[in-house]
Amino acid sequence: MNEYLRQVEKELRLPRRKKQEVLRDLREIFESAREHGESEADVMERLGSAAEYAAAVSVPLCEKRRSGLVLPSAFLALAAVSAAARRFFSLRARGKRT
């Protein structure tokens, strides 16, 4: 996981503050997956390569409105992914208990 995070950080073309936010969210994804029994390899397979992940989160963060403000779409996308992951893992955990 640490190597994946380093690679994502290297690939991100964002200001330092935005990089830190993306990396924090990525750590949370790994932690949540681990809590639900998913391996780091499974998470990395789901997220794609570090370059793919960095590109996927960088594009929405770099888009600008006509007014010049950064679009919040990346944060909404990350929130949606996090919510979907939580739902997936909670359903998966329930299935294992039955």
N, C-alpha and C positions, 0 to 999 in steps of 0.2 A: 504494500500500500504506500509506504513512504517513497519508494522510487517512482511510483505512478504519480503521486502528488508533486514530486520534484519535476517530473517531465511535463505535467500539466502547467505548473508554474512557469517553466521555461518557455512553453508554447504560447501562453497567454500574451496577447498584445493589448494590455489594458493598463490604466494607471494603478499604482501600488495599492491604493485603497480598494479598488474593484477586484484586484487579484486576491487580496486577503479575504474578501467576502466570498468569492467563488471557491477558494480553497477551504474556507470554514464550512461552507455548504457541502463540499465534497467529502470532508471528514465526517460530517453528520450522516451522509449517505452510507459510508462504510460502517460507521458505528451502528446505525439502525439495522443494516443488513446482518452484521455480526450478531446482534442481539436476537435476530430472528433465524439464526442458523445458516445463513448464506456465507459461503466462503469468499475471500477477497478475489479469487480467480473468477468466481461467478459474477461478482460486481463489475470487475474490469471487462469481462466479456459483454455484459449488458450495456456498459457505458461506451464501449469502443476504445480505440487506442487513445493515448494521452493527447495526441495531435487532433484527433477527431473530436474528442470532448472539448478541448480548448477552443477549437473552431466553432463548435456548436453554441457554446456560451458566449463567445466573443462577438459574434456577428450581431445578435440582438442588442448587446450592450453598446456597440459602436454605431448603431443606426441613430440618425438624428431626425427630429421633426423640422419642419420649416422654420420654426422659431429658434432652432439650434439646441434644444434640450434633448438630453439622452432619453430614449424611450424606456419605460419600465418593463417592457415585454420580457426581458430576460429574467427579471425577478419573478414575474408571474409564471413564467415557464418553469423556473426552479421550484416555485411553490407547488405547482401542479405535479411535477415529477415527485417531489417529496410526499405529497398527499397520496399519490398513486402508489408509491413504494410502501408507505405505511399501511394502506388498505390491502395491498398484495400480501405483505408479510403477516398482517393480522389474520387474513383469511387462510393463509398457508399454515400459520400456527394452529388455528382452530382445527384444520383438517388433520394435522398430525396428532392432535389430542384425541380425536375420535376413534 
